[in-house]
Amino acid sequence: MKASKAKLVSVDGVDASAVIAAARRAIVRPGRGGVSHWDASGIFQDLCVADAEAGAPSARTLLLLYAADLAFRLRWEIRPALAAGRTVVAAPYVDTAVAFGRAAGVPAGWLTNLFRFAPPPAERRFVTTTRGAESGDGFVGLACQQVHGLGRRARRRLIGGAAAHLRAEARRQARRSKR
């Protein structure tokens, strides 16, 4: 039996538990693949326990932290697993952060430059549910709770905007794959 090639699969969405469930389903051969979860570096855990004196971060600061965490994941989890012939499911990957950034009003060019270091996935999957996003789990939920000056209504709008961006990206991908 021929061994399958290693590949990077991204699973993006705003509902963390749904993203993780989809990531686990994306591993077709247990033992030959694994899931790379966001905050593998612990940056966001540290952010959550920071003193109030540290102040609330901006959306751009949170995106820079996400990029730093993704660079960590690529170096210590994703690239080594791919080199060993394994499939890696990144949950979430770049599209989730870009969706949050676009919903927060960050220019597309800035986001493109920020994540230029990340290799494109061989396969992209999107989770469109928003049910659990306000819980604060996952990048979008936590970012919406952390960003400076956001009330509950503004957090909901930001989550909805990120989800809408991801749905649009999923439609674009579906159209491209039909060609």
N, C-alpha and C positions, 0 to 999 in steps of 0.2 A: 504494500500500500504506500503510495506516495505521500510524503509529509506535506502539509499545507505550508504555504509561505507566510512569513511573519507579516503583519500589517497593523497599522494604526487606525483605530476606529474611534470617532468622536461621538459622544452622546451629549447633546446640549438641551437645556431647558431651565425654567425658573423654579420648578417644584423639585427640590432635592431628593425626596424619597422616590419620586417617579423616575428621576434620572438614574438613580442607583439601581432601581429594579430593571430598567431598560438596559443598563450597562451589563448587569449580570446575565440577562437574556442574550446579549450580543456575543457572549463567549460560547462558541459552539463546541469547542473541545476543551473541557475542564482539564487543567494540568498543562495545557499548551497555551494558556493565555491568562490574563488577569486584568483587574481594573486599577487604574491610577486615579485616585480621588483627589479633589482639590484640597488645598491646605495640608499637603503632605509635609511641607516645611514647618508648619506650626505658626506661620506669620499671623494668621487671623486669630488663632487661639491667644497669642500674645496681645493682639489688638483688643480683644474682648476683655482682658483682665487689666488693661492699662488704667492708670489713675485718671480721674476726670481732668486733672491738670494737663494731661496730654492733649486735650481738645478733641473735637470730633473731626474726622477726616473729610476731605472733599471727595467727590466722585473720581476725579483724576488720581488722587492719592490711592484710593482703593483699587483702581485699575493698575497702577504701578505696582502695588503689592501683589495683585493677582498675577501680573507678568513675572514678578520675581519668584512667586511660588511655582508658576508653570515652568520657568527656567530650571528650578530645582527638580521638579518632577521629570523633566526631559533628561536631565543629567543623571539622576540617580535611579529612576524607575523605567521610563519609557524607552530611551535609547538602548540601555543594556538589555532589556527584554527583547526588543526588536533584533538586536545583534545576536541574541541567543536563539532566534527563530520563533519567538512567541508572538502571539497577537496581543496587543494592548488596547484596552478600551479606556479612553480618557473621558472621565465623567466628573465635571464638564470639561470642555476644551475651550477653544478660542471663541466660538460663536456666542456662548453665553456671556462672556465678558464684553464682547462687542455690542451685543444687544443691550446690556445694562448701560454701557457708555452712550450708545445712541439715544436711549430713552432719557438719559440724564443730560443730553444736549452736547455731548463731546463730539467734536468734528470727526467725520469718517477717516479723513487723512491721518489725523493724529493716532487713531486706533490702528489703522493699517500699519503705520510705522512702528508703533509699540509692539505689535505681535508679529512683525516680519521674521523674527528668529524662529518661530514655531513652524515645523514642517507640516505641510498639508496632510490631512488624514486620507487614507485610501477609501474610507467610507464614512459618511456623515449621517447621523440619525438625530432626529429632533423629537422632544417630548413637549407636547403642547398644553398639557394641563397646568393650571396655576393654583390648584387647591391648597397645597401646603406651603406656598411661597412666603406667606406672611409669618410663618412660624419662626423665621430667622435662621432656619437650617439652609445650608447651601449658600453659594456665593451671592446670588441676587437677594435672597431674603436677609442675609446678614448685612450686606452692603446697604440695603434700604433702611435697616435699623441703625446703622452706624453713621451714615452720611449726615453732615452738619445741617441742622435746621429743618428736618423733614418731620411733619406731623403725619398722623395715620392716613389721612386722605391723600397726601402727596406720596407716601410710600405705596399706596395702592395704585396710584397713577403710574408710578415708576415701574412697578411690577407688571402692570398691564401693558405699558409701552415696551418693556423688554420682551414680554411674551408675544406681542404683535410683531416685533422685529423678527423673532425666531420663526413665527408662522410664515412670514413673508419669505424668509430665507429658505425654509422647507419647500415652499411652493416653487421658488426659483430653481432649487436643486431638482425637484421632480420634473420641471419642464426641461432642464438640461439633460437629464437621464433618458427622457423620451426621444431625444434627437438622435 
